Amino acid sequence: MDKTKIEPRVLELIGKLEQKFESMGQDLSSYLDGLLYSDYLTYWDYIHLDTLLSLQNPRTGFPDEKIFIMYHQITELYFNLIIHEVEQIQTNDTLDRDWFLKRIKRVNRYFKHLVDSFDIMVDGMDQEQFLAFRMSLLPASGFQSVQYRKIEIMSTDFKYLTKTHKWSDSTINIAELFEDIYWRMGATELASGKKTLTLRQFEEKYSERLIKVGEEMRGINLYAIYRRHFEDDEDIIQSMKELDSNANVNWPLAHYKSAVHYLNQDPVIISATGGTNWQKYLPPRFQKVSFYPELWSDQELEEWGKGWVIEALATKHA
């Protein structure tokens, strides 16, 4: 091989690199020196494998607690993927119909994996171990996932996340709406009506941040983007309805089935770790939260959470 000859493609790339670094007032040769002496990238360094595997810190000696921790960490990573997709949509200045639809389908795929993965929780932990180690987790609860709350706020107009839905678009004040947020009833003591410690901790840490997210999402949440650019597009409508069903029917039902499996020990119903009112909070037929209510018929909304939604969508696409 003649080392005095440089491939045209290499020369072309060097020229482009020179232009890139000149535009930033940088010297290409200095960067090439750094490249010459830098180590090769490894898989374990790229994904920070050692750090990732060090993030499981059980509070007890029960082996299945590690499963519980890792499952929730994986869930939060999926939530972050969903947020990443929505942020891409919101920051795209030249939003294309097919591109938008592709991202919504990605979000649905992430949710589907999350729903299917709940078998890890339902069948993958020893019941006696769970009921023992859970007492060391008080008052922590999956209710406190701020990423999931952010996904909700990024998906729809804030008023659709309130208990009353009575708010008009012209008078919306996000801080006022936040006082009527639907999820509060899930962490309120039934007997006294007082907020649980779980809810108080969550609001102390995240209320201000979530109100700010609500303000930022005015006009750029997924529902607003749909109405502005893709209204009446049937394929997009079906994908938006599927997202609504995944987030507000299938995901809560997966939680509910897990809670019933571990906490509904006849004749005693065991409280959730955070004191959350899971029997009334998790079933979709009680909450009837919908991101996109105008996309559904009155009958569909009335039957919300009865298990037919995804089947109907699947039949239509079969």
C-alpha positions, 0 to 999 in steps of 0.5 A: 500500500502506497502511504503517500497517496490519500484516498479522495474520500479522506481528502474530502472529509478533511476538507469538510472538517477544516471548514467546520472547525474554521467556522468555530475559530478552531484549529483542526490539527489540534483536534486531530492530535487529540484523536490520535492519542485518544482511546477507542470507545468501548461499549461499556464506557459508552452506555456507562454499564458499571454505573448503571449496574451500581444503581440498585440499592435494596433496603432489605435482604430479600432477593426479589427487591432487586427485581422491583428496583430494576423494573421501576428503573426500566420503566423510568427509562421508557418514560424518558424515551416517550418524553424524548419523542414528544420533545422532537415533535415540539421542536420540529419547525417543519413538521411533516405528517408522516414524520409526526405519525411515525413519532406517535407510533413510537410512543405507542410502541413504548407504552405497549412494551410497558404494559406488556412488561407488567408481567415482571411485576405480576408474576416475577416476584415472590408474593411473600417477599414483596409484602415483607420488603415493601414495608421498608419503602414507606412512603415511597410510591410509583405515584411519585413518578414526575416523568409520567406526570410530565408525559400527561402534561405534554400530551394534552391541554391541562384542563383535561387533567383536572377532576371537573373539566369545567375550565374554559380555554380563555380563563385557564390559569395553570396554577389554579388548574393544578389545584384541581388535578385529578391525580391528587385523589389517588394519594388522599386519605379516604377517611379524613380527606387529608393528603398523604405524606406521599402526596405532600412530598411529591408536591413539595418537590415537583409542584412548581416544576410541573406548573412551569411545564404546564405553562410551557405546553400551552399551544405545543402539547400533542393535542394542540399540535394535532388540532393545528396541523393534522385535524381530520387525518384518520390515520393520525386520529387512530394513533392518537386514540391508541395513545390515549387508550395506552396511557389512560386505560391499559397502563392504569389497568396493568397497575391495577392488576398488579395491585390486586395480585399483591394487595387484595388479600381476602378478606383484607385489602392491604394499603399501597406503600405510599398510602395511595387509594389504589382501589379508586385511583387506578381503575380507568372507569373511575377516573375517566381521564382522556387526553383527547376527548373530542376524538371519541364518541359519547358512548366510547367515553361512557364505556371508558376502561371497560376493555374494548378500546384497544380491541376495537382499534386493532379490529379496525386496522386488521 
